[in-house]
Amino acid sequence: MNTKFQNALNLEEQRVPPIWMMRQAGRYQKTYRALREKHSFERLCKEPELSAKVGLNAILEFDFDLCILFSDILFPLEALGMGLSYDPAPNLSWKLDTKDDFKKFKDADEALNFMSFQSDALKATRSVLPKDKSLIGFVGGYWTLFGYAVEGSHKGSMLETKKRRDLFSDFTKDYMHPLIKKNIELQLNSGAELVMVFDTALGEVDVSFYRKEIFPFIKDLAKSFPNKLGYYTKGTTSDYFFDDFYELPFLGMGWDHRWDLTKVLKQKKYKGFVQGNFDQALLHQKPADFKLSLENYLDQFKDLSSEHLKGLVLGLGHGVLPKTPEDNVKAFMDIARDSFDKR
């Protein structure tokens, strides 16, 4: 386990926070692209040794404090029987359109057997990971998975998904929620120190629908795995996080770059770790411009007390983008750690 990350989870004071990034292992890396020339994306995810190698490479090359299971949020849809291929974008063999389509789904127990490769991948990753690095897993959030099931993505306004949102409750209650809970249990039992729930499309749904139809499932998920889950959403506002939300036993939350992280840290509405949230697109700047952008971002933390900084986990507002310069990722690690070390 990583000491810095454990300190963040326990809300203990420390000089330098841990760092991890969503999609820290992937297409921007030369080593990953070299593997993709030899193996399909599916094979990299589903063969434990390859999955472990991809996850480990990000640790060895950039010295992140955490390693993330190398997998994909869409595999539960494949497990339910929707078929899945990548070329390189994901393609489902069929889309959810009517309630009759639910008859095609497998039950959660049968679907979980399909997901066993994630258990093997986590165990393989832990076996090669340095002992001073933490390992976490992840699953997709319900609205994001529903969007992919209906229209194969969550781009734009999610028009087709919203037209069929009358299917959401049955899709989640009868199929996805039971499977996700079993998937989380599988990952925790296989070496994941925590499991992140990534609901990247949640900001596309209106708050009233979220509170009535989505939040009850999130609430049950958090209470089923108290202090074992982290939660990340994209494009959401403070209205999504009402008083009942802050009472949920999540271990921490990730915040996208639209949020002022200093306010989140100062307000302490949420008692867990606070992860984020440098704008990932700025990693594409020229080195000098990127350095200035990052230094300006880090300046905001210098006036915070050690008490306010408890639980901070540095990272990006979302995932590392394709074609991100590797030198800028390395510079992020060095500049961020140096900035906090000199506070």
C-alpha positions, -999 to 999 in steps of 0.1 A, spaced: 0 0 0 10 36 -6 16 55 26 5 89 11 -27 74 -2 -35 57 31 -29 90 48 -53 107 24 -79 80 31 -75 84 69 -76 122 66 -41 125 82 -19 156 77 9 152 52 32 174 33 29 160 -2 -4 144 -14 -6 112 -35 -11 115 -73 -30 93 -97 -48 101 -129 -77 84 -147 -66 67 -179 -30 70 -166 -23 38 -186 -33 41 -222 -29 55 -257 -7 84 -249 21 60 -238 47 47 -263 48 14 -244 11 10 -246 10 17 -283 37 -9 -288 16 -35 -270 -15 -25 -291 5 -33 -322 7 -69 -310 -25 -73 -290 -62 -62 -293 -76 -40 -266 -98 -68 -254 -68 -91 -250 -49 -64 -230 -79 -62 -206 -88 -99 -204 -54 -116 -202 -43 -110 -166 -6 -108 -174 -11 -82 -201 -35 -62 -180 -10 -62 -152 18 -51 -176 -2 -22 -189 -11 -10 -154 24 -15 -141 40 4 -170 23 36 -160 37 32 -125 72 25 -136 72 53 -162 56 81 -142 58 70 -105 21 74 -98 12 65 -62 -17 43 -73 -21 17 -99 -56 13 -115 -70 -20 -128 -65 -18 -166 -100 -27 -179 -131 -10 -193 -164 2 -178 -184 -15 -206 -176 -51 -199 -207 -55 -176 -228 -48 -208 -209 -76 -226 -214 -98 -195 -252 -93 -197 -251 -104 -234 -249 -73 -254 -218 -82 -273 -188 -59 -274 -160 -51 -298 -135 -22 -303 -123 -8 -336 -110 12 -316 -142 28 -304 -166 4 -285 -194 -12 -305 -223 -32 -290 -239 -60 -310 -273 -46 -302 -288 -16 -285 -314 -14 -257 -347 0 -273 -377 -16 -256 -386 -36 -225 -387 -67 -246 -350 -64 -250 -345 -72 -213 -354 -108 -222 -320 -110 -239 -301 -103 -207 -284 -129 -187 -289 -129 -149 -263 -113 -126 -248 -146 -114 -241 -158 -150 -228 -124 -160 -205 -123 -130 -188 -155 -142 -179 -136 -173 -162 -109 -152 -138 -132 -135 -110 -120 -157 -110 -88 -137 -103 -108 -105 -74 -125 -122 -61 -92 -136 -61 -76 -101 -43 -105 -86 -17 -105 -114 -12 -67 -111 -8 -69 -73 18 -96 -77 41 -74 -99 33 -40 -83 59 -25 -60 47 -29 -24 47 9 -18 21 14 -45 -17 11 -40 -41 -8 -63 -76 3 -70 -105 -10 -91 -134 7 -109 -169 3 -123 -190 25 -145 -219 45 -131 -255 37 -138 -264 66 -161 -232 62 -181 -238 25 -186 -274 31 -195 -263 56 -221 -240 32 -237 -266 4 -237 -291 27 -255 -269 45 -280 -234 32 -277 -219 64 -263 -226 94 -242 -217 121 -266 -237 152 -272 -270 157 -255 -277 119 -252 -310 124 -270 -318 88 -277 -309 78 -241 -332 105 -227 -360 94 -250 -358 60 -235 -352 69 -199 -384 51 -189 -363 20 -193 -337 32 -168 -353 19 -136 -359 -17 -148 -325 -18 -165 -307 -7 -133 -329 -24 -107 -332 -58 -123 -299 -61 -141 -271 -36 -138 -274 -28 -101 -271 -65 -90 -242 -71 -114 -223 -39 -104 -226 -49 -67 -213 -84 -74 -185 -69 -96 -174 -45 -68 -173 -74 -44 -153 -94 -68 -127 -66 -72 -125 -59 -35 -119 -96 -28 -92 -97 -54 -69 -71 -40 -85 -37 -48 -80 -13 -19 -111 6 -30 -133 7 -61 -140 40 -79 -175 45 -94 -171 65 -126 -204 81 -138 -189 104 -165 -222 111 -182 -241 121 -151 -239 158 -158 -261 153 -188 -292 143 -168 -314 168 -151 -312 171 -113 -348 161 -106 -344 128 -125 -311 122 -108 -326 126 -73 -356 105 -80 -343 77 -102 -306 75 -99 -296 86 -64 -315 57 -47 -292 32 -65 -261 53 -56 -273 54 -20 -277 16 -18 -244 11 -35 -226 33 -9 -243 16 20 -236 -18 7 -199 -11 7 -193 15 34 -159 32 32 -149 10 2 -160 31 -27 -150 64 -43 -174 83 -65 -166 105 -96 -189 124 -118 -183 148 -147 -202 180 -156 -222 180 -124 -230 210 -103 -235 215 -65 -272 208 -69 -265 171 -75 -248 169 -41 -275 177 -16 -274 170 21 -284 134 19 -256 127 -6 -229 140 18 -242 116 44 -233 86 22 -204 64 34 -182 70 3 -145 69 11 -139 99 -12 -149 117 -43 -133 128 -75 -141 163 -89 -138 175 -125 -120 207 -135 -152 228 -133 -150 228 -95 -129 250 -73 -111 223 -53 -100 248 -26 -137 255 -18 -144 217 -17 -115 213 7 -124 242 29 -161 235 32 -155 198 42 -191 189 34 -178 155 24 -156 138 50 -136 116 26 -107 121 2 -109 149 -24 -94 139 -58 -88 161 -88 -88 182 -108 -63 199 -132 -78 204 -167 -65 174 -187 -65 194 -219 -38 217 -206 -14 188 -207 -14 193 -244 2 228 -241 38 235 -251 61 227 -221 66 263 -210 29 271 -212 20 239 -195 44 246 -166 29 280 -161 -7 266 -162 2 240 -136 21 264 -114 -9 287 -114 -32 258 -105 -9 247 -77 -7 282 -63 -43 280 -50 -33 253 -25 -4 273 -9 -28 294 12 -46 264 26 -38 251 60 -26 215 67 -60 209 82 -78 219 49 -54 198 28 -63 166 46 -75 140 22 -62 157 -10 -54 134 -39 -39 152 -69 -49 143 -104 -69 156 -134 -104 167 -139 -109 137 -161 -87 111 -178 -54 115 -197 -63 123 -233 -48 105 -263 -16 121 -277 -9 138 -244 29 145 -244 45 121 -219 70 147 -209 42 168 -196 28 140 -175 63 135 -160 66 172 -154 32 172 -137 45 147 -112 78 165 -105 63 200 -104 34 191 -82 54 172 -57 81 199 -55 54 226 -50 39 208 -20 73 199 -6 83 235 -5 51 248 12 
